[in-house]
Every structure is written in structure tokens, then in C-alpha cells.
């Protein structure tokens, strides 16, 4: 088990500390008696990563900050950040891969203006009607495609153009679930962990993340913030490069 993972992705931390935050204000009365005004407590964790390449640093910055949109299709077609689809088409249905799903007629598309930018990663589940199974698909802006964690040749009915994410129904691929758009490229090293996590459970409702690992008992719903980056020189894949060590905070929700 890694010390810290976010949505199943191992974060290479080397330093950390925990702080307990009290909700409410304690005070003393005029006579000096201590009065406890604490209503609840929450945890905060501060971490520092080891040296990361520039590509890894960009990806971890986006991951920790909870950048991107997630579509659960549980009752509506809004993303986790409240973004409505640009075109009103398709129907919701029950008993998809994780709760509700989204179905499109053959040849019909639906898009969301997620502003993913030139570097992006998408995740989604689609139902293969020919084989009667749900498949997890990952696509990247550099042309990389994976299905169930293995290299694939098709994008699974998903296209990103001008920063907008679109789904299109085809003869055997009309049903979708748990669609995620991330405005950064997931490194190759992440692919097995992302595929394993997303094949077993829905992605978190961004910007919220699911933190797990030995740093805490059980999983914790958190919000992340990257504070600083320290430039360092180190050996990466046999070459001397300039990278970053990130300092970030996770706050229990």
C-alpha cells in the first residue's frame, strides 16, 4: 500500500505533517473559566513530493488541485462543477456501470464545453452491445488510447475538439457512464493505476478527491491545494534534468 494515493494514483511524498483544525471558537469567561466552543474537528495534511520531471509536476499539480470535470449521469447531465451540455440530446437511464448512465441515438452527439485546453486526458465507461460488457477507456491528447488498461485503437465514441468533450452514439456503442475530462496529460506510469481504480469505481466528483493510503485510517474525501514548487536538478531516466518538488495541502471535507 502506498503512503498516499489520490483517486488510486500513488503520490511520491517524502515529507508530511498533520494538523487538526477545530470548528468553533474556544474562549475564557471573565472569571477565567475555559469555555469550549468547539463543535467539530477536521484534519489537514501538508506534504512535499520527491523530485518530479516537468511532465509529472504538471500532471500532479492538476490532479492535486482537482482540475477537470466529472459526469456521473445520476439524475442529470451536469458535470460535477455544474456545467450543462452545449447540446440537449440523449437520455438518462438506470443500472449503468455506476448508477445512472447516458444513452445517445446512433449518429447523435452531445458535448460539454469543458475548456480542456491542448493537453488533456479523458476517462469514460461505454457499453459494448456486441459483447454485452462495460469497458473502461482512457484517451490522451497525444493520441494515446487504452481500453481496460491495454493499448487500444479506438476512442470509444469520445472526441475532444477545441477544449470541448463530445460523445457520439454508434451502432454498438450508445451507452456511456462516468465520463471524466482532465486538463492535463496523465503520464504513462499512471495508466495501470487509473485503469484499475476507474474499472472498479466511479471517479470522484471533481474538485473533490478520494485520498487513501497508509497516511490515514480508511479513505478520506479531500480538497487539495498546491502551494509551492521547488526547482531541483536530478537524474531522470538516465539523464540529468531540472524538475520540481511540490508542496501541497489536503483538507478533509
LUMLUMZA-499549 format. One line per 4 residues: their letters; for each residue x, y, z of N, C-alpha, C. Coordinates in Angstrom, 2 decimals, padded with zeros to 5 digits. Last residue first. Example, Ala and Ser with C-alpha at 12.3 -4.5 7.8 and 13.67 -1.06 7.14 Angstrom:
<fipas>
sa) 012.85/-002.25/007.08/013.67/-001.06/007.14/012.90/000.03/007.87 ~ 013.19/-005.69/007.80/012.30/-004.50/007.80/013.20/-003.30/007.80
</fipas>
This chain:
<fipas>
xxxx) -012.86/017.16/003.96/-014.12/017.85/003.69/-015.13/017.52/004.78 ~ -009.51/017.78/004.76/-010.67/016.90/004.91/-011.95/017.69/004.75 ~ -007.15/018.95/002.52/-008.07/019.34/003.60/-009.26/018.38/003.62 ~ -003.79/018.91/001.72/-005.06/018.22/001.57/-005.92/018.55/002.78
xxxx) -001.29/020.86/000.15/-002.14/020.64/001.32/-003.39/019.88/000.92 ~ 002.13/020.70/-001.04/000.69/020.80/-001.19/-000.02/020.46/000.11 ~ 004.96/021.22/-002.95/004.42/021.29/-001.60/002.91/021.52/-001.73 ~ 007.03/019.42/-005.24/005.80/020.16/-004.94/005.47/020.11/-003.46
xxxx) 009.98/019.85/-006.87/009.40/019.21/-005.69/008.19/020.05/-005.30 ~ 010.85/019.54/-010.35/010.25/020.25/-009.21/009.94/019.30/-008.07 ~ 013.79/019.57/-012.47/012.40/019.26/-012.17/011.92/020.05/-010.97 ~ 016.16/019.27/-014.92/015.64/020.18/-013.90/014.17/019.86/-013.70
xxxx) 018.21/016.31/-015.37/017.15/017.25/-015.75/016.85/018.18/-014.59 ~ 020.31/013.96/-016.73/020.22/014.99/-015.70/019.24/016.07/-016.16 ~ 019.11/010.67/-017.52/019.57/012.00/-017.94/019.42/012.98/-016.78 ~ 017.95/008.27/-016.71/019.33/008.27/-017.16/019.90/009.60/-017.59
xxxx) 015.42/009.00/-015.80/015.54/008.11/-016.95/016.93/008.21/-017.57 ~ 016.84/011.65/-014.20/015.54/011.10/-014.58/015.70/010.32/-015.86 ~ 018.58/013.08/-011.59/018.68/012.12/-012.69/017.31/011.52/-012.95 ~ 018.10/016.63/-010.92/018.20/015.23/-010.54/018.30/014.36/-011.79
xxxx) 017.61/019.76/-009.45/018.28/019.03/-010.51/018.46/017.59/-010.05 ~ 014.61/021.60/-008.68/015.75/020.78/-008.28/016.34/020.10/-009.52 ~ 012.44/024.10/-007.53/013.17/023.55/-008.67/014.42/022.81/-008.18 ~ 009.53/023.72/-005.75/010.96/023.97/-005.58/011.71/023.31/-006.74
xxxx) 006.42/025.23/-005.48/007.24/024.29/-006.23/008.70/024.68/-006.09 ~ 003.54/025.52/-003.31/004.83/025.95/-003.85/005.47/024.83/-004.65 ~ 000.77/024.51/-003.13/001.22/025.81/-002.65/002.48/026.28/-003.37 ~ -002.10/023.00/-004.26/-000.65/023.04/-004.45/-000.17/024.43/-004.09
xxxx) -004.70/021.56/-002.54/-004.15/022.85/-002.97/-002.63/022.72/-003.09 ~ -007.70/019.53/-002.45/-006.26/019.73/-002.48/-005.87/021.11/-002.98 ~ -010.12/018.13/-000.37/-009.84/019.15/-001.36/-008.35/019.44/-001.29 ~ -011.29/014.74/000.24/-010.45/015.91/000.49/-010.56/016.91/-000.66
xxxx) -012.39/011.96/001.97/-012.77/012.92/000.93/-012.06/014.23/001.22 ~ -010.46/009.13/002.70/-010.92/010.44/003.14/-011.26/011.29/001.92 ~ -010.34/005.69/003.80/-010.29/006.73/002.77/-010.91/008.02/003.28 ~ -008.44/004.29/006.60/-009.53/004.38/005.65/-009.33/005.47/004.62
xxxx) -006.32/006.23/008.38/-007.14/005.02/008.52/-008.34/005.16/007.59 ~ -003.50/007.52/006.55/-004.74/007.69/007.30/-005.46/006.35/007.39 ~ -001.23/006.85/005.19/-001.20/008.10/005.95/-002.42/008.27/006.84 ~ -001.50/004.64/003.58/-001.11/004.41/004.97/-001.12/005.68/005.80
xxxx) -004.40/005.36/001.48/-003.02/005.00/001.77/-002.76/004.89/003.25 ~ -006.32/008.01/-000.10/-006.16/006.74/000.58/-004.69/006.48/000.84 ~ -008.70/010.41/-001.01/-007.33/010.16/-000.56/-007.29/008.85/000.21 ~ -010.52/011.48/-003.59/-010.53/010.43/-002.59/-009.09/010.10/-002.24
xxxx) -011.50/014.91/-004.13/-010.67/013.76/-004.40/-010.86/012.73/-003.30 ~ -013.42/017.49/-005.73/-013.16/016.62/-004.59/-012.38/015.40/-005.02 ~ -014.14/019.13/-007.90/-012.73/019.09/-007.48/-012.44/018.21/-006.27 ~ -015.13/015.84/-009.02/-014.14/016.93/-009.02/-014.80/018.27/-008.70
xxxx) -016.17/013.26/-007.56/-016.87/014.44/-008.10/-015.94/015.65/-008.00 ~ -014.06/010.49/-008.57/-014.62/011.41/-007.57/-015.26/012.61/-008.26 ~ -015.15/007.78/-010.66/-014.20/008.85/-010.33/-014.86/009.78/-009.32 ~ -016.43/004.61/-009.50/-016.59/005.90/-010.18/-015.50/006.87/-009.76
xxxx) -014.54/001.53/-009.69/-015.39/002.51/-009.01/-015.43/003.80/-009.81 ~ -013.05/-000.21/-011.26/-013.72/-000.75/-010.08/-014.71/000.22/-009.45 ~ -011.91/001.20/-013.27/-012.66/-000.01/-013.65/-013.49/-000.53/-012.49 ~ -010.53/003.15/-011.92/-011.74/003.55/-012.63/-012.54/002.35/-013.13
xxxx) -008.35/001.66/-010.81/-009.28/002.42/-009.97/-010.61/002.65/-010.68 ~ -007.12/000.56/-013.11/-007.57/-000.31/-012.02/-008.61/000.39/-011.15 ~ -006.53/002.88/-014.61/-007.41/001.85/-015.17/-007.97/000.95/-014.08 ~ -004.76/004.19/-012.85/-006.02/004.83/-013.25/-007.01/003.79/-013.76
xxxx) -002.67/002.31/-012.74/-003.39/002.68/-011.52/-004.74/003.32/-011.85 ~ -001.79/002.14/-015.45/-002.30/000.96/-014.74/-003.11/001.30/-013.50 ~ -001.16/005.01/-015.96/-002.20/004.28/-016.69/-002.68/003.03/-015.95 ~ 000.97/006.35/-014.80/-000.33/006.39/-014.12/-001.34/005.40/-014.70
xxxx) 003.09/006.17/-016.51/003.17/005.42/-015.25/001.84/005.40/-014.51 ~ 002.44/008.00/-018.53/002.30/006.56/-018.79/002.29/005.75/-017.50 ~ 000.60/010.82/-017.09/001.83/010.12/-017.52/001.58/008.63/-017.73 ~ -002.10/012.56/-018.36/-001.73/011.56/-017.37/-000.48/010.82/-017.86
xxxx) -002.12/015.91/-019.15/-001.81/014.58/-019.66/-001.41/013.67/-018.51 ~ -004.98/017.95/-018.29/-003.55/017.65/-018.24/-003.35/016.23/-018.76 ~ -007.72/018.43/-017.63/-006.95/019.36/-018.47/-005.43/019.19/-018.32 ~ -009.95/015.73/-017.94/-008.86/016.30/-017.14/-007.99/017.18/-018.02
xxxx) -013.17/014.51/-017.77/-012.25/015.29/-018.59/-011.24/015.98/-017.70 ~ -015.05/011.55/-017.60/-014.17/012.48/-016.89/-013.27/013.18/-017.88 ~ -018.06/009.79/-017.19/-017.15/010.45/-018.14/-016.37/011.54/-017.42 ~ -019.94/007.65/-016.31/-018.79/008.16/-015.58/-017.72/008.71/-016.53
xxxx) -021.10/006.05/-019.31/-021.21/006.32/-017.88/-019.88/006.85/-017.36 ~ -023.13/005.33/-022.21/-021.93/005.84/-021.56/-022.19/006.06/-020.07 ~ -024.23/003.65/-025.11/-024.43/003.92/-023.69/-023.10/004.27/-023.01 ~ -023.61/002.95/-027.66/-024.55/004.04/-027.48/-024.70/004.46/-026.03
xxxx) -022.15/001.08/-029.73/-021.65/001.88/-028.61/-022.54/003.10/-028.43 ~ -023.01/-000.11/-032.00/-022.81/-000.98/-030.84/-022.39/-000.23/-029.59 ~ -023.48/002.20/-033.67/-024.37/001.03/-033.69/-024.24/000.16/-032.44 ~ -022.95/005.19/-031.65/-022.75/004.36/-032.84/-023.56/003.07/-032.67
xxxx) -023.14/008.48/-030.38/-023.68/007.13/-030.40/-023.39/006.44/-031.72 ~ -020.60/010.44/-028.95/-021.40/010.15/-030.14/-021.86/008.70/-030.09 ~ -019.58/013.16/-026.92/-019.90/011.75/-027.02/-020.79/011.55/-028.23 ~ -017.02/015.62/-026.45/-018.25/015.17/-027.10/-018.36/013.66/-027.09
xxxx) -015.62/018.41/-024.87/-015.70/016.95/-024.89/-017.05/016.54/-025.47 ~ -013.69/021.18/-025.97/-014.99/020.61/-025.64/-014.96/019.09/-025.78 ~ -011.26/022.07/-026.91/-011.46/022.02/-025.46/-012.78/021.45/-025.02 ~ -011.36/021.64/-029.64/-011.48/023.00/-029.13/-011.73/023.06/-027.64
xxxx) -012.49/018.43/-029.00/-012.18/019.39/-030.04/-012.39/020.80/-029.51 ~ -012.47/015.07/-028.28/-012.23/016.38/-027.71/-011.79/017.31/-028.85 ~ -014.73/012.31/-028.33/-013.84/013.22/-029.08/-013.69/014.50/-028.28 ~ -015.75/008.93/-028.04/-015.46/010.21/-027.39/-014.46/011.00/-028.22
xxxx) -016.06/006.32/-028.91/-017.17/007.25/-029.11/-016.97/008.61/-028.47 ~ -013.56/005.03/-028.41/-014.77/004.67/-027.66/-015.89/005.68/-027.76 ~ -011.32/005.38/-029.86/-011.53/006.32/-028.76/-012.83/006.07/-028.01 ~ -009.30/002.52/-030.83/-010.48/003.39/-030.95/-010.64/004.23/-029.70
xxxx) -007.12/000.99/-030.18/-007.06/001.75/-031.43/-008.24/002.71/-031.58 ~ -005.27/000.52/-027.09/-006.44/000.36/-027.95/-006.29/001.24/-029.18 ~ -003.41/-001.08/-024.49/-003.45/-000.19/-025.65/-004.62/-000.52/-026.58 ~ -005.24/-001.71/-021.42/-004.41/-002.21/-022.52/-004.50/-001.25/-023.71
xxxx) -007.06/-000.76/-019.56/-005.65/-000.67/-019.24/-004.71/-001.16/-020.32 ~ -009.50/-000.91/-020.81/-009.24/-001.83/-019.71/-007.74/-001.89/-019.38 ~ -007.91/000.66/-023.40/-009.19/000.09/-023.00/-008.91/-001.01/-021.98 ~ -006.29/003.67/-024.43/-006.26/002.42/-023.68/-007.69/001.98/-023.38
xxxx) -004.29/005.77/-026.44/-005.62/005.23/-026.15/-005.48/003.88/-025.46 ~ -002.61/008.74/-027.37/-002.61/007.50/-026.61/-004.02/007.06/-026.27 ~ -002.66/011.23/-028.53/-003.07/010.09/-029.34/-003.06/008.77/-028.61 ~ -002.21/013.31/-026.86/-001.08/012.91/-027.72/-001.40/011.69/-028.56
xxxx) -004.48/013.53/-025.30/-004.34/014.46/-026.42/-003.18/014.10/-027.33 ~ -005.84/010.27/-024.52/-004.99/011.43/-024.25/-004.83/012.27/-025.51 ~ -008.29/008.13/-022.97/-007.75/008.80/-024.16/-006.89/009.98/-023.75 ~ -009.49/005.11/-021.73/-008.70/006.29/-021.44/-008.13/006.83/-022.74
xxxx) -012.32/003.20/-020.75/-011.49/003.73/-021.84/-010.76/004.98/-021.36 ~ -013.82/000.22/-019.71/-013.21/001.49/-019.28/-012.23/001.93/-020.34 ~ -016.86/-001.33/-020.70/-015.41/-001.20/-020.84/-014.97/000.19/-020.36 ~ -019.40/-003.74/-020.09/-018.93/-002.37/-019.94/-017.41/-002.34/-020.03
xxxx) -020.82/-006.08/-022.45/-019.97/-005.74/-021.30/-019.67/-004.25/-021.29 ~ -021.87/-007.29/-024.81/-022.67/-007.21/-023.59/-021.87/-006.90/-022.35 ~ -020.76/-007.35/-027.26/-020.26/-008.34/-026.31/-021.02/-008.31/-024.99 ~ -022.26/-005.41/-028.56/-021.94/-006.64/-029.28/-021.48/-007.73/-028.33
xxxx) -022.41/-003.25/-026.86/-023.61/-004.05/-027.05/-023.32/-005.37/-027.75 ~ -020.44/-002.07/-024.55/-020.27/-002.74/-025.84/-021.44/-003.68/-026.03 ~ -020.74/000.92/-022.95/-021.32/-000.41/-023.01/-021.17/-000.96/-024.42 ~ -018.05/002.72/-021.44/-019.03/002.54/-022.51/-019.51/001.10/-022.52
xxxx) -016.65/005.15/-019.34/-017.10/003.78/-019.49/-018.13/003.75/-020.62 ~ -013.71/007.27/-019.51/-015.14/007.01/-019.54/-015.40/005.51/-019.63 ~ -011.45/009.97/-019.39/-011.79/008.63/-018.92/-013.29/008.45/-019.12 ~ -008.91/011.95/-020.94/-010.32/011.65/-020.67/-010.46/010.20/-020.23
xxxx) -006.60/014.59/-020.78/-006.83/013.16/-020.61/-008.32/012.97/-020.34 ~ -004.73/017.14/-022.57/-005.86/016.62/-021.81/-005.83/015.10/-021.72 ~ -003.68/020.09/-023.85/-003.16/018.88/-023.20/-004.24/018.33/-022.27 ~ -005.06/022.33/-024.77/-004.35/021.48/-025.75/-003.81/020.18/-025.16
xxxx) -008.30/022.55/-023.02/-007.02/023.04/-023.49/-006.33/022.05/-024.42 ~ -010.79/022.08/-021.93/-009.70/021.19/-021.53/-008.34/021.65/-022.01 ~ -013.40/023.24/-021.67/-012.18/024.05/-021.79/-010.96/023.25/-021.33 ~ -015.83/021.94/-021.73/-015.02/021.81/-020.52/-013.75/022.65/-020.52
xxxx) -018.64/022.00/-022.95/-017.52/022.93/-023.16/-016.63/022.98/-021.92 ~ -019.88/018.95/-024.05/-019.73/019.82/-022.88/-018.49/020.68/-023.09 ~ -022.22/017.37/-026.33/-020.91/017.91/-025.96/-021.01/018.82/-024.74 ~ -023.45/014.66/-028.18/-023.71/015.59/-027.09/-022.35/016.07/-026.58
xxxx) -024.72/013.33/-031.30/-023.64/013.70/-030.38/-024.15/014.64/-029.29 ~ -025.92/010.57/-033.21/-026.21/011.80/-032.47/-025.11/012.05/-031.44 ~ -025.52/008.08/-034.33/-025.16/009.25/-035.12/-025.39/010.58/-034.43 ~ -028.07/006.57/-032.49/-026.99/006.35/-033.45/-026.76/007.62/-034.27
xxxx) -028.81/008.30/-029.39/-029.20/007.62/-030.63/-028.00/007.49/-031.57 ~ -027.26/007.69/-026.20/-027.42/008.54/-027.38/-027.92/007.73/-028.56 ~ -027.52/007.64/-022.68/-027.67/006.92/-023.95/-027.94/007.91/-025.08 ~ -025.95/007.37/-019.59/-026.38/008.29/-020.64/-026.38/007.55/-021.96
xxxx) -026.76/006.29/-016.17/-025.96/006.34/-017.39/-026.58/007.26/-018.42 ~ -026.58/005.79/-012.56/-027.19/006.28/-013.79/-026.21/006.30/-014.95 ~ -024.52/003.31/-011.22/-025.74/004.07/-011.06/-026.34/004.47/-012.39 ~ -022.09/002.56/-013.01/-022.13/003.04/-011.62/-023.37/003.90/-011.44
xxxx) -023.04/001.45/-015.44/-021.85/000.89/-014.77/-021.81/001.28/-013.30 ~ -026.61/001.58/-014.95/-025.45/001.66/-015.83/-024.25/001.05/-015.09 ~ -029.23/001.72/-013.84/-028.48/000.46/-013.88/-027.38/000.48/-014.93 ~ -031.16/004.04/-015.91/-030.69/003.47/-014.64/-029.88/002.20/-014.90
xxxx) -030.54/006.83/-018.12/-031.13/005.54/-017.81/-030.50/005.00/-016.52 ~ -031.14/009.78/-020.09/-030.59/009.13/-018.92/-031.26/007.77/-018.72 ~ -030.54/010.49/-023.54/-031.45/010.16/-022.45/-030.69/009.50/-021.31 ~ -029.89/013.03/-026.10/-029.61/011.84/-025.32/-030.57/011.68/-024.15
xxxx) -029.28/016.58/-026.02/-029.64/015.35/-026.72/-029.27/014.17/-025.84 ~ -028.59/019.72/-026.16/-029.52/018.90/-025.37/-029.95/017.70/-026.19 ~ -025.30/020.92/-026.10/-026.42/020.48/-026.92/-027.28/019.53/-026.11 ~ -023.66/021.50/-024.00/-023.87/022.54/-025.01/-025.04/022.21/-025.92
xxxx) -024.61/020.56/-020.65/-024.19/020.23/-022.01/-024.50/021.36/-022.98 ~ -023.47/022.57/-017.82/-024.53/021.92/-018.60/-024.00/021.56/-019.99 ~ -021.51/022.31/-014.98/-021.52/022.67/-016.39/-022.58/021.87/-017.13 ~ -021.06/021.74/-012.27/-022.28/022.44/-012.66/-022.36/022.88/-014.10
xxxx) -018.96/020.17/-011.67/-018.78/021.60/-011.44/-019.97/022.41/-011.92 ~ -019.72/017.70/-012.49/-019.55/017.89/-011.05/-019.33/019.35/-010.69 ~ -022.08/018.45/-015.17/-020.83/017.94/-014.63/-020.77/018.22/-013.13 ~ -025.44/017.41/-015.87/-024.49/018.43/-015.44/-023.21/017.77/-014.95
xxxx) -027.51/015.75/-016.50/-026.35/015.73/-017.39/-025.39/016.87/-017.09 ~ -029.04/013.80/-013.79/-028.95/014.92/-014.73/-027.69/014.80/-015.58 ~ -029.09/011.35/-012.43/-030.25/012.24/-012.34/-030.21/013.44/-013.26 ~ -026.11/010.77/-012.71/-027.04/010.33/-011.69/-028.15/011.36/-011.51
xxxx) -023.99/011.26/-014.40/-025.30/010.97/-015.00/-026.28/010.40/-013.98 ~ -021.39/012.04/-013.80/-021.88/010.79/-013.21/-023.20/010.33/-013.82 ~ -018.66/013.54/-015.03/-020.08/013.36/-015.35/-020.53/012.00/-014.82 ~ -016.28/015.90/-013.99/-016.74/014.51/-013.95/-018.24/014.47/-014.20
xxxx) -013.56/018.02/-014.99/-015.00/017.80/-014.80/-015.27/016.29/-014.77 ~ -010.63/019.76/-013.67/-011.40/018.96/-014.60/-012.86/018.84/-014.22 ~ -008.49/019.54/-010.79/-008.89/020.18/-012.05/-009.69/019.21/-012.92 ~ -007.56/019.02/-008.23/-008.90/018.55/-008.61/-009.41/019.18/-009.89
xxxx) -005.03/019.57/-007.41/-005.98/020.68/-007.39/-007.40/020.25/-007.74 ~ -003.82/017.12/-007.93/-004.00/017.55/-006.54/-005.03/018.67/-006.44 ~ -003.85/017.08/-010.80/-004.52/016.05/-010.01/-004.83/016.56/-008.61 ~ -002.29/019.34/-011.51/-003.69/019.24/-011.90/-004.47/018.24/-011.08
xxxx) 000.16/018.59/-010.32/-000.48/019.87/-009.97/-001.97/019.82/-010.30 ~ 000.70/016.20/-011.63/000.36/016.17/-010.21/-000.26/017.48/-009.74 ~ 001.23/017.22/-014.22/000.13/016.28/-014.01/-000.28/016.25/-012.54 ~ 003.46/018.86/-013.79/002.23/019.43/-014.33/001.03/018.53/-014.05
xxxx) 005.28/016.90/-012.84/004.89/018.02/-011.98/003.59/018.66/-012.47 ~ 005.60/015.23/-015.07/004.97/014.71/-013.86/004.47/015.84/-012.96 ~ 006.91/017.04/-016.78/005.64/016.43/-017.19/004.89/015.91/-015.97 ~ 009.23/017.63/-015.33/008.29/018.71/-015.66/006.93/018.16/-016.05
xxxx) 009.73/015.13/-012.74/010.01/015.73/-014.05/008.97/016.80/-014.34 ~ 010.25/015.61/-009.25/009.37/015.21/-010.35/009.85/015.85/-011.64 ~ 011.58/014.65/-006.11/011.78/015.32/-007.41/010.89/014.73/-008.50 ~ 008.87/014.07/-003.72/010.24/013.94/-004.18/010.39/014.67/-005.51
xxxx) 006.56/016.42/-002.16/006.92/015.28/-003.01/008.43/015.19/-003.18 ~ 005.20/017.13/000.97/006.18/017.54/-000.04/006.57/016.29/-000.83 ~ 002.12/018.04/002.63/003.08/017.09/002.08/004.07/017.79/001.15 ~ -000.15/018.35/005.23/000.79/019.06/004.37/001.88/018.09/003.93
xxxx) -003.55/017.91/006.00/-002.23/017.29/005.84/-001.40/018.14/004.88 ~ -006.12/018.30/008.39/-005.39/018.84/007.23/-004.02/018.18/007.20 ~ -009.29/017.31/009.69/-007.86/017.09/009.53/-007.34/017.82/008.28 ~ -011.63/018.82/011.97/-011.27/018.30/010.66/-009.75/018.19/010.58
xxxx) -014.13/018.76/014.54/-012.73/018.88/014.11/-012.58/018.30/012.71 ~ -016.74/020.70/016.13/-016.25/019.55/015.36/-014.78/019.78/015.04 ~ -017.16/022.68/017.97/-018.31/021.89/017.53/-017.89/020.63/016.78 ~ -015.81/024.39/020.69/-015.52/023.51/019.56/-016.73/022.65/019.23
xxxx) -015.87/025.98/022.87/-016.84/026.28/021.82/-016.66/025.40/020.60 ~ -015.42/025.75/026.22/-015.17/025.01/024.99/-016.26/025.31/023.96 ~ -014.02/028.02/028.36/-015.28/027.59/027.76/-014.98/026.97/026.39 ~ -012.37/028.31/031.42/-012.21/028.00/029.99/-013.52/027.43/029.45
xxxx) -012.65/031.03/033.61/-013.05/029.65/033.30/-012.96/029.42/031.79 ~ -012.19/033.69/034.17/-011.05/032.87/033.79/-011.38/031.44/033.47 ~ -014.28/035.35/034.56/-013.66/034.80/035.76/-012.46/033.91/035.46 ~ -015.09/035.86/031.99/-014.48/036.96/032.74/-013.76/036.45/033.99
xxxx) -014.10/032.84/030.17/-015.06/033.77/030.74/-014.33/034.87/031.51 ~ -012.30/032.15/027.19/-012.37/032.15/028.65/-013.40/033.19/029.10 ~ -012.88/029.96/024.31/-012.63/031.25/024.96/-012.63/031.06/026.48 ~ -012.92/028.55/021.01/-012.80/028.40/022.46/-012.47/029.76/023.07
xxxx) -015.00/028.36/018.23/-014.02/029.18/018.95/-014.07/028.90/020.45 ~ -015.23/026.12/015.38/-015.76/026.82/016.54/-014.64/027.53/017.27 ~ -013.46/023.38/014.61/-014.58/024.17/014.09/-015.27/024.81/015.29 ~ -009.96/022.92/014.48/-011.18/022.95/015.28/-012.22/023.85/014.64
xxxx) -007.83/020.80/012.79/-008.49/022.10/012.75/-009.80/022.02/013.52 ~ -004.73/019.28/013.11/-006.16/019.19/013.42/-006.75/020.58/013.51 ~ -002.32/018.27/010.76/-002.80/019.32/011.65/-004.29/019.14/011.86 ~ 000.59/016.45/009.88/-000.86/016.50/010.03/-001.22/017.60/011.03
xxxx) 003.11/016.31/007.31/002.68/016.59/008.68/001.16/016.69/008.70 ~ 005.86/015.03/005.36/004.47/015.37/005.62/004.22/015.67/007.08 ~ 007.94/013.94/002.64/007.77/014.63/003.92/006.29/014.94/004.10 ~ 007.68/012.58/000.32/008.86/012.28/001.13/008.79/012.95/002.50
xxxx) 005.36/011.09/-002.01/005.68/012.06/-000.97/006.90/011.60/-000.17 ~ 004.24/010.42/-004.85/005.54/010.12/-004.24/005.96/011.16/-003.20 ~ 001.07/009.08/-005.00/001.77/010.37/-004.95/003.09/010.15/-004.21 ~ -000.68/006.83/-007.02/000.33/006.99/-005.98/001.02/008.34/-006.10
xxxx) -004.09/006.96/-007.57/-002.78/007.29/-008.15/-001.78/007.54/-007.03 ~ -006.62/006.67/-006.44/-005.89/005.48/-006.83/-004.51/005.71/-007.39 ~ -007.31/009.27/-005.74/-008.09/008.57/-006.76/-007.30/007.39/-007.33 ~ -004.18/009.43/-004.48/-005.32/010.28/-004.79/-006.06/009.67/-005.97
xxxx) -002.28/008.03/-001.81/-002.81/007.94/-003.18/-004.00/008.86/-003.30 ~ 000.48/007.52/000.26/-000.59/008.43/-000.14/-000.99/008.15/-001.58 ~ 001.97/005.20/000.68/001.70/006.07/001.82/000.55/007.02/001.51 ~ 000.63/002.21/-000.91/001.40/003.45/-000.90/001.08/004.29/000.33
x) 000.85/-001.20/000.00/000.00/000.00/000.00/000.88/001.25/000.00
</fipas>
